[in-house]
Structures are given as structure tokens and as C-alpha cells.
Amino acid sequence: MLELLPAERPIESLIRLDPHIAQVARYIDGFFGFDQWFLFDTRWAAAHPDLARSLLRYAAHWDPYET
């Protein structure tokens, strides 16, 4: 997992590991800021269906107003 972090500024990247979900805010640079990753399994998705659906939609559609 450490290879996902940029070697030049790993201190600014954040990782949070909980049962059934991993959250990563990988620092890109001063212009782009952070790249966010959410990795979760079906057990977490079943416990948080609205949030899981929202994260999957966010990953597939960047425009929140698109129908």
C-alpha cells in the first residue's frame, strides 16, 4: 500500500483503515491537492447502503447534476 504514496511528500497523504473499509487521501501536489480512494467490501456496503451507492456514483459520474 505504501507504493501508492508519492515518495516526495508522503507526510501529507492520509490513510485510514477500519474493518471493511479503507480510505486514502493521496497527496498529488499543490495545484491538484488530494486524490481520494475509498475501498470497501459488501459487508460495509450492506451496513451503509446510501453512502456506498453515493461513493459508487461519485466514482462513475463526476457531474452531480447529470441524470
mmCIF file as gemmi writes it, N, C-alpha and C atoms, coordinates in Angstrom:
data_model
loop_
_atom_site.group_PDB
_atom_site.id
_atom_site.type_symbol
_atom_site.label_atom_id
_atom_site.label_alt_id
_atom_site.label_comp_id
_atom_site.label_asym_id
_atom_site.label_entity_id
_atom_site.label_seq_id
_atom_site.pdbx_PDB_ins_code
_atom_site.Cartn_x
_atom_site.Cartn_y
_atom_site.Cartn_z
_atom_site.occupancy
_atom_site.B_iso_or_equiv
_atom_site.pdbx_formal_charge
_atom_site.auth_seq_id
_atom_site.auth_asym_id
_atom_site.pdbx_PDB_model_num
ATOM 1 N N . MET Axp A 1 ? 0.814 -1.182 0 1 0 ? 1 A 1
ATOM 2 C CA . MET Axp A 1 ? 0 0 0 1 0 ? 1 A 1
ATOM 3 C C . MET Axp A 1 ? 0.866 1.256 0 1 0 ? 1 A 1
ATOM 4 N N . LEU Axp A 2 ? 2.042 1.197 0.541 1 0 ? 2 A 1
ATOM 5 C CA . LEU Axp A 2 ? 2.897 2.376 0.598 1 0 ? 2 A 1
ATOM 6 C C . LEU Axp A 2 ? 3.334 2.847 -0.776 1 0 ? 2 A 1
ATOM 7 N N . GLU Axp A 3 ? 3.35 1.963 -1.802 1 0 ? 3 A 1
ATOM 8 C CA . GLU Axp A 3 ? 3.748 2.398 -3.133 1 0 ? 3 A 1
ATOM 9 C C . GLU Axp A 3 ? 2.734 3.347 -3.76 1 0 ? 3 A 1
ATOM 10 N N . LEU Axp A 4 ? 1.534 3.464 -3.193 1 0 ? 4 A 1
ATOM 11 C CA . LEU Axp A 4 ? 0.533 4.4 -3.683 1 0 ? 4 A 1
ATOM 12 C C . LEU Axp A 4 ? 0.853 5.835 -3.275 1 0 ? 4 A 1
ATOM 13 N N . LEU Axp A 5 ? 1.689 6.013 -2.286 1 0 ? 5 A 1
ATOM 14 C CA . LEU Axp A 5 ? 2.013 7.335 -1.778 1 0 ? 5 A 1
ATOM 15 C C . LEU Axp A 5 ? 3.196 7.922 -2.538 1 0 ? 5 A 1
ATOM 16 N N . PRO Axp A 6 ? 3.135 9.195 -2.909 1 0 ? 6 A 1
ATOM 17 C CA . PRO Axp A 6 ? 4.284 9.803 -3.589 1 0 ? 6 A 1
ATOM 18 C C . PRO Axp A 6 ? 5.488 9.869 -2.654 1 0 ? 6 A 1
ATOM 19 N N . ALA Axp A 7 ? 6.637 9.515 -3.169 1 0 ? 7 A 1
ATOM 20 C CA . ALA Axp A 7 ? 7.848 9.452 -2.355 1 0 ? 7 A 1
ATOM 21 C C . ALA Axp A 7 ? 8.284 10.825 -1.854 1 0 ? 7 A 1
ATOM 22 N N . GLU Axp A 8 ? 7.99 11.883 -2.616 1 0 ? 8 A 1
ATOM 23 C CA . GLU Axp A 8 ? 8.5 13.204 -2.243 1 0 ? 8 A 1
ATOM 24 C C . GLU Axp A 8 ? 7.768 13.839 -1.069 1 0 ? 8 A 1
ATOM 25 N N . ARG Axp A 9 ? 6.467 13.516 -0.83 1 0 ? 9 A 1
ATOM 26 C CA . ARG Axp A 9 ? 5.726 14.146 0.262 1 0 ? 9 A 1
ATOM 27 C C . ARG Axp A 9 ? 4.748 13.174 0.909 1 0 ? 9 A 1
ATOM 28 N N . PRO Axp A 10 ? 5.213 12.06 1.423 1 0 ? 10 A 1
ATOM 29 C CA . PRO Axp A 10 ? 4.271 11.089 1.989 1 0 ? 10 A 1
ATOM 30 C C . PRO Axp A 10 ? 3.589 11.567 3.263 1 0 ? 10 A 1
ATOM 31 N N . ILE Axp A 11 ? 4.163 12.545 3.936 1 0 ? 11 A 1
ATOM 32 C CA . ILE Axp A 11 ? 3.612 13.017 5.202 1 0 ? 11 A 1
ATOM 33 C C . ILE Axp A 11 ? 2.241 13.665 4.992 1 0 ? 11 A 1
ATOM 34 N N . GLU Axp A 12 ? 1.981 14.222 3.809 1 0 ? 12 A 1
ATOM 35 C CA . GLU Axp A 12 ? 0.722 14.91 3.554 1 0 ? 12 A 1
ATOM 36 C C . GLU Axp A 12 ? -0.4 13.953 3.147 1 0 ? 12 A 1
ATOM 37 N N . SER Axp A 13 ? -0.057 12.723 2.783 1 0 ? 13 A 1
ATOM 38 C CA . SER Axp A 13 ? -1.066 11.738 2.433 1 0 ? 13 A 1
ATOM 39 C C . SER Axp A 13 ? -1.637 11.125 3.7 1 0 ? 13 A 1
ATOM 40 N N . LEU Axp A 14 ? -2.906 10.743 3.627 1 0 ? 14 A 1
ATOM 41 C CA . LEU Axp A 14 ? -3.584 10.19 4.793 1 0 ? 14 A 1
ATOM 42 C C . LEU Axp A 14 ? -4.153 8.811 4.469 1 0 ? 14 A 1
ATOM 43 N N . ILE Axp A 15 ? -4.07 7.898 5.431 1 0 ? 15 A 1
ATOM 44 C CA . ILE Axp A 15 ? -4.649 6.568 5.278 1 0 ? 15 A 1
ATOM 45 C C . ILE Axp A 15 ? -5.429 6.247 6.532 1 0 ? 15 A 1
ATOM 46 N N . ARG Axp A 16 ? -6.649 5.737 6.344 1 0 ? 16 A 1
ATOM 47 C CA . ARG Axp A 16 ? -7.468 5.299 7.483 1 0 ? 16 A 1
ATOM 48 C C . ARG Axp A 16 ? -7.99 3.908 7.166 1 0 ? 16 A 1
ATOM 49 N N . LEU Axp A 17 ? -7.68 2.963 8.031 1 0 ? 17 A 1
ATOM 50 C CA . LEU Axp A 17 ? -8.116 1.586 7.857 1 0 ? 17 A 1
ATOM 51 C C . LEU Axp A 17 ? -9.069 1.214 8.977 1 0 ? 17 A 1
ATOM 52 N N . ASP Axp A 18 ? -10.255 0.796 8.614 1 0 ? 18 A 1
ATOM 53 C CA . ASP Axp A 18 ? -11.262 0.311 9.544 1 0 ? 18 A 1
ATOM 54 C C . ASP Axp A 18 ? -11.737 -1.044 9.025 1 0 ? 18 A 1
ATOM 55 N N . PRO Axp A 19 ? -12.437 -1.801 9.858 1 0 ? 19 A 1
ATOM 56 C CA . PRO Axp A 19 ? -12.967 -3.068 9.353 1 0 ? 19 A 1
ATOM 57 C C . PRO Axp A 19 ? -13.873 -2.824 8.139 1 0 ? 19 A 1
ATOM 58 N N . HIS Axp A 20 ? -13.556 -3.474 7.044 1 0 ? 20 A 1
ATOM 59 C CA . HIS Axp A 20 ? -14.368 -3.486 5.829 1 0 ? 20 A 1
ATOM 60 C C . HIS Axp A 20 ? -14.29 -2.228 4.976 1 0 ? 20 A 1
ATOM 61 N N . ILE Axp A 21 ? -13.474 -1.232 5.357 1 0 ? 21 A 1
ATOM 62 C CA . ILE Axp A 21 ? -13.287 -0.041 4.508 1 0 ? 21 A 1
ATOM 63 C C . ILE Axp A 21 ? -11.88 0.52 4.723 1 0 ? 21 A 1
ATOM 64 N N . ALA Axp A 22 ? -11.291 0.981 3.619 1 0 ? 22 A 1
ATOM 65 C CA . ALA Axp A 22 ? -10.012 1.693 3.665 1 0 ? 22 A 1
ATOM 66 C C . ALA Axp A 22 ? -10.222 3.024 2.952 1 0 ? 22 A 1
ATOM 67 N N . GLN Axp A 23 ? -9.721 4.093 3.535 1 0 ? 23 A 1
ATOM 68 C CA . GLN Axp A 23 ? -9.837 5.425 2.955 1 0 ? 23 A 1
ATOM 69 C C . GLN Axp A 23 ? -8.437 6.001 2.779 1 0 ? 23 A 1
ATOM 70 N N . VAL Axp A 24 ? -8.158 6.494 1.581 1 0 ? 24 A 1
ATOM 71 C CA . VAL Axp A 24 ? -6.845 7.046 1.278 1 0 ? 24 A 1
ATOM 72 C C . VAL Axp A 24 ? -7.031 8.427 0.668 1 0 ? 24 A 1
ATOM 73 N N . ALA Axp A 25 ? -6.336 9.404 1.194 1 0 ? 25 A 1
ATOM 74 C CA . ALA Axp A 25 ? -6.244 10.731 0.588 1 0 ? 25 A 1
ATOM 75 C C . ALA Axp A 25 ? -4.787 10.891 0.178 1 0 ? 25 A 1
ATOM 76 N N . ARG Axp A 26 ? -4.508 10.579 -1.092 1 0 ? 26 A 1
ATOM 77 C CA . ARG Axp A 26 ? -3.143 10.573 -1.615 1 0 ? 26 A 1
ATOM 78 C C . ARG Axp A 26 ? -2.792 11.968 -2.11 1 0 ? 26 A 1
ATOM 79 N N . TYR Axp A 27 ? -1.756 12.558 -1.54 1 0 ? 27 A 1
ATOM 80 C CA . TYR Axp A 27 ? -1.352 13.913 -1.912 1 0 ? 27 A 1
ATOM 81 C C . TYR Axp A 27 ? -0.741 13.899 -3.304 1 0 ? 27 A 1
ATOM 82 N N . ILE Axp A 28 ? -1.252 14.772 -4.181 1 0 ? 28 A 1
ATOM 83 C CA . ILE Axp A 28 ? -0.723 14.874 -5.542 1 0 ? 28 A 1
ATOM 84 C C . ILE Axp A 28 ? 0.283 16.021 -5.612 1 0 ? 28 A 1
ATOM 85 N N . ASP Axp A 29 ? -0.205 17.247 -5.448 1 0 ? 29 A 1
ATOM 86 C CA . ASP Axp A 29 ? 0.666 18.427 -5.431 1 0 ? 29 A 1
ATOM 87 C C . ASP Axp A 29 ? -0.159 19.635 -4.977 1 0 ? 29 A 1
ATOM 88 N N . GLY Axp A 30 ? 0.472 20.791 -4.966 1 0 ? 30 A 1
ATOM 89 C CA . GLY Axp A 30 ? -0.195 21.998 -4.504 1 0 ? 30 A 1
ATOM 90 C C . GLY Axp A 30 ? -1.343 22.453 -5.394 1 0 ? 30 A 1
ATOM 91 N N . PHE Axp A 31 ? -1.32 22.087 -6.671 1 0 ? 31 A 1
ATOM 92 C CA . PHE Axp A 31 ? -2.374 22.501 -7.589 1 0 ? 31 A 1
ATOM 93 C C . PHE Axp A 31 ? -3.583 21.56 -7.52 1 0 ? 31 A 1
ATOM 94 N N . PHE Axp A 32 ? -3.331 20.25 -7.608 1 0 ? 32 A 1
ATOM 95 C CA . PHE Axp A 32 ? -4.414 19.268 -7.63 1 0 ? 32 A 1
ATOM 96 C C . PHE Axp A 32 ? -4.891 18.864 -6.242 1 0 ? 32 A 1
ATOM 97 N N . GLY Axp A 33 ? -4.051 19.026 -5.239 1 0 ? 33 A 1
ATOM 98 C CA . GLY Axp A 33 ? -4.437 18.654 -3.875 1 0 ? 33 A 1
ATOM 99 C C . GLY Axp A 33 ? -4.369 17.154 -3.655 1 0 ? 33 A 1
ATOM 100 N N . PHE Axp A 34 ? -5.502 16.549 -3.316 1 0 ? 34 A 1
ATOM 101 C CA . PHE Axp A 34 ? -5.535 15.137 -2.949 1 0 ? 34 A 1
ATOM 102 C C . PHE Axp A 34 ? -6.37 14.321 -3.93 1 0 ? 34 A 1
ATOM 103 N N . ASP Axp A 35 ? -5.978 13.077 -4.102 1 0 ? 35 A 1
ATOM 104 C CA . ASP Axp A 35 ? -6.723 12.078 -4.853 1 0 ? 35 A 1
ATOM 105 C C . ASP Axp A 35 ? -7.351 11.167 -3.801 1 0 ? 35 A 1
ATOM 106 N N . GLN Axp A 36 ? -8.665 11.031 -3.786 1 0 ? 36 A 1
ATOM 107 C CA . GLN Axp A 36 ? -9.332 10.253 -2.741 1 0 ? 36 A 1
ATOM 108 C C . GLN Axp A 36 ? -9.703 8.864 -3.249 1 0 ? 36 A 1
ATOM 109 N N . TRP Axp A 37 ? -9.434 7.866 -2.417 1 0 ? 37 A 1
ATOM 110 C CA . TRP Axp A 37 ? -9.796 6.48 -2.719 1 0 ? 37 A 1
ATOM 111 C C . TRP Axp A 37 ? -10.604 5.932 -1.56 1 0 ? 37 A 1
ATOM 112 N N . PHE Axp A 38 ? -11.659 5.204 -1.881 1 0 ? 38 A 1
ATOM 113 C CA . PHE Axp A 38 ? -12.467 4.501 -0.89 1 0 ? 38 A 1
ATOM 114 C C . PHE Axp A 38 ? -12.574 3.059 -1.347 1 0 ? 38 A 1
ATOM 115 N N . LEU Axp A 39 ? -12.095 2.137 -0.541 1 0 ? 39 A 1
ATOM 116 C CA . LEU Axp A 39 ? -12.159 0.712 -0.846 1 0 ? 39 A 1
ATOM 117 C C . LEU Axp A 39 ? -13 0.044 0.221 1 0 ? 39 A 1
ATOM 118 N N . PHE Axp A 40 ? -14.114 -0.55 -0.178 1 0 ? 40 A 1
ATOM 119 C CA . PHE Axp A 40 ? -14.99 -1.179 0.797 1 0 ? 40 A 1
ATOM 120 C C . PHE Axp A 40 ? -15.54 -2.486 0.249 1 0 ? 40 A 1
ATOM 121 N N . ASP Axp A 41 ? -15.955 -3.345 1.165 1 0 ? 41 A 1
ATOM 122 C CA . ASP Axp A 41 ? -16.496 -4.64 0.771 1 0 ? 41 A 1
ATOM 123 C C . ASP Axp A 41 ? -18.017 -4.644 0.872 1 0 ? 41 A 1
ATOM 124 N N . THR Axp A 42 ? -18.611 -5.769 0.533 1 0 ? 42 A 1
ATOM 125 C CA . THR Axp A 42 ? -20.072 -5.863 0.521 1 0 ? 42 A 1
ATOM 126 C C . THR Axp A 42 ? -20.667 -5.79 1.92 1 0 ? 42 A 1
ATOM 127 N N . ARG Axp A 43 ? -19.932 -6.213 2.922 1 0 ? 43 A 1
ATOM 128 C CA . ARG Axp A 43 ? -20.447 -6.115 4.295 1 0 ? 43 A 1
ATOM 129 C C . ARG Axp A 43 ? -20.603 -4.652 4.709 1 0 ? 43 A 1
ATOM 130 N N . TRP Axp A 44 ? -19.611 -3.826 4.403 1 0 ? 44 A 1
ATOM 131 C CA . TRP Axp A 44 ? -19.702 -2.396 4.717 1 0 ? 44 A 1
ATOM 132 C C . TRP Axp A 44 ? -20.822 -1.761 3.893 1 0 ? 44 A 1
ATOM 133 N N . ALA Axp A 45 ? -20.907 -2.12 2.61 1 0 ? 45 A 1
ATOM 134 C CA . ALA Axp A 45 ? -21.943 -1.561 1.748 1 0 ? 45 A 1
ATOM 135 C C . ALA Axp A 45 ? -23.342 -1.927 2.243 1 0 ? 45 A 1
ATOM 136 N N . ALA Axp A 46 ? -23.512 -3.131 2.75 1 0 ? 46 A 1
ATOM 137 C CA . ALA Axp A 46 ? -24.819 -3.54 3.278 1 0 ? 46 A 1
ATOM 138 C C . ALA Axp A 46 ? -25.18 -2.755 4.536 1 0 ? 46 A 1
ATOM 139 N N . ALA Axp A 47 ? -24.178 -2.399 5.337 1 0 ? 47 A 1
ATOM 140 C CA . ALA Axp A 47 ? -24.424 -1.631 6.561 1 0 ? 47 A 1
ATOM 141 C C . ALA Axp A 47 ? -24.633 -0.14 6.273 1 0 ? 47 A 1
ATOM 142 N N . HIS Axp A 48 ? -24.13 0.344 5.147 1 0 ? 48 A 1
ATOM 143 C CA . HIS Axp A 48 ? -24.226 1.766 4.767 1 0 ? 48 A 1
ATOM 144 C C . HIS Axp A 48 ? -24.653 1.887 3.303 1 0 ? 48 A 1
ATOM 145 N N . PRO Axp A 49 ? -25.846 1.431 2.956 1 0 ? 49 A 1
ATOM 146 C CA . PRO Axp A 49 ? -26.228 1.366 1.531 1 0 ? 49 A 1
ATOM 147 C C . PRO Axp A 49 ? -26.286 2.724 0.83 1 0 ? 49 A 1
ATOM 148 N N . ASP Axp A 50 ? -26.779 3.75 1.486 1 0 ? 50 A 1
ATOM 149 C CA . ASP Axp A 50 ? -26.864 5.065 0.839 1 0 ? 50 A 1
ATOM 150 C C . ASP Axp A 50 ? -25.484 5.648 0.577 1 0 ? 50 A 1
ATOM 151 N N . LEU Axp A 51 ? -24.6 5.543 1.542 1 0 ? 51 A 1
ATOM 152 C CA . LEU Axp A 51 ? -23.244 6.061 1.373 1 0 ? 51 A 1
ATOM 153 C C . LEU Axp A 51 ? -22.48 5.261 0.319 1 0 ? 51 A 1
ATOM 154 N N . ALA Axp A 52 ? -22.621 3.941 0.336 1 0 ? 52 A 1
ATOM 155 C CA . ALA Axp A 52 ? -21.947 3.101 -0.659 1 0 ? 52 A 1
ATOM 156 C C . ALA Axp A 52 ? -22.426 3.454 -2.068 1 0 ? 52 A 1
ATOM 157 N N . ARG Axp A 53 ? -23.724 3.599 -2.24 1 0 ? 53 A 1
ATOM 158 C CA . ARG Axp A 53 ? -24.289 3.965 -3.542 1 0 ? 53 A 1
ATOM 159 C C . ARG Axp A 53 ? -23.775 5.343 -3.973 1 0 ? 53 A 1
ATOM 160 N N . SER Axp A 54 ? -23.697 6.266 -3.038 1 0 ? 54 A 1
ATOM 161 C CA . SER Axp A 54 ? -23.203 7.604 -3.342 1 0 ? 54 A 1
ATOM 162 C C . SER Axp A 54 ? -21.736 7.575 -3.775 1 0 ? 54 A 1
ATOM 163 N N . LEU Axp A 55 ? -20.913 6.812 -3.086 1 0 ? 55 A 1
ATOM 164 C CA . LEU Axp A 55 ? -19.495 6.714 -3.447 1 0 ? 55 A 1
ATOM 165 C C . LEU Axp A 55 ? -19.309 6.058 -4.811 1 0 ? 55 A 1
ATOM 166 N N . LEU Axp A 56 ? -20.109 5.043 -5.1 1 0 ? 56 A 1
ATOM 167 C CA . LEU Axp A 56 ? -20.009 4.389 -6.405 1 0 ? 56 A 1
ATOM 168 C C . LEU Axp A 56 ? -20.465 5.334 -7.52 1 0 ? 56 A 1
ATOM 169 N N . ARG Axp A 57 ? -21.495 6.118 -7.262 1 0 ? 57 A 1
ATOM 170 C CA . ARG Axp A 57 ? -21.932 7.097 -8.259 1 0 ? 57 A 1
ATOM 171 C C . ARG Axp A 57 ? -20.871 8.179 -8.452 1 0 ? 57 A 1
ATOM 172 N N . TYR Axp A 58 ? -20.269 8.641 -7.368 1 0 ? 58 A 1
ATOM 173 C CA . TYR Axp A 58 ? -19.205 9.65 -7.44 1 0 ? 58 A 1
ATOM 174 C C . TYR Axp A 58 ? -18.028 9.138 -8.281 1 0 ? 58 A 1
ATOM 175 N N . ALA Axp A 59 ? -17.719 7.856 -8.151 1 0 ? 59 A 1
ATOM 176 C CA . ALA Axp A 59 ? -16.605 7.275 -8.912 1 0 ? 59 A 1
ATOM 177 C C . ALA Axp A 59 ? -16.923 7.187 -10.399 1 0 ? 59 A 1
ATOM 178 N N . ALA Axp A 60 ? -18.195 6.99 -10.738 1 0 ? 60 A 1
ATOM 179 C CA . ALA Axp A 60 ? -18.576 6.791 -12.132 1 0 ? 60 A 1
ATOM 180 C C . ALA Axp A 60 ? -19.018 8.076 -12.837 1 0 ? 60 A 1
ATOM 181 N N . HIS Axp A 61 ? -19.532 9.053 -12.083 1 0 ? 61 A 1
ATOM 182 C CA . HIS Axp A 61 ? -20.08 10.279 -12.673 1 0 ? 61 A 1
ATOM 183 C C . HIS Axp A 61 ? -19.583 11.489 -11.89 1 0 ? 61 A 1
ATOM 184 N N . TRP Axp A 62 ? -18.739 12.279 -12.5 1 0 ? 62 A 1
ATOM 185 C CA . TRP Axp A 62 ? -18.185 13.423 -11.79 1 0 ? 62 A 1
ATOM 186 C C . TRP Axp A 62 ? -19.194 14.56 -11.654 1 0 ? 62 A 1
ATOM 187 N N . ASP Axp A 63 ? -20.203 14.619 -12.54 1 0 ? 63 A 1
ATOM 188 C CA . ASP Axp A 63 ? -21.166 15.712 -12.518 1 0 ? 63 A 1
ATOM 189 C C . ASP Axp A 63 ? -22.381 15.331 -11.664 1 0 ? 63 A 1
ATOM 190 N N . PRO Axp A 64 ? -22.566 15.957 -10.481 1 0 ? 64 A 1
ATOM 191 C CA . PRO Axp A 64 ? -23.666 15.577 -9.617 1 0 ? 64 A 1
ATOM 192 C C . PRO Axp A 64 ? -25.037 15.924 -10.186 1 0 ? 64 A 1
ATOM 193 N N . TYR Axp A 65 ? -25.104 16.829 -11.179 1 0 ? 65 A 1
ATOM 194 C CA . TYR Axp A 65 ? -26.381 17.236 -11.75 1 0 ? 65 A 1
ATOM 195 C C . TYR Axp A 65 ? -26.762 16.416 -12.979 1 0 ? 65 A 1
ATOM 196 N N . GLU Axp A 66 ? -25.861 15.532 -13.413 1 0 ? 66 A 1
ATOM 197 C CA . GLU Axp A 66 ? -26.161 14.68 -14.562 1 0 ? 66 A 1
ATOM 198 C C . GLU Axp A 66 ? -27.241 13.669 -14.189 1 0 ? 66 A 1
ATOM 199 N N . THR Axp A 67 ? -28.164 13.431 -15.079 1 0 ? 67 A 1
ATOM 200 C CA . THR Axp A 67 ? -29.242 12.469 -14.784 1 0 ? 67 A 1
ATOM 201 C C . THR Axp A 67 ? -28.96 11.124 -15.406 1 0 ? 67 A 1
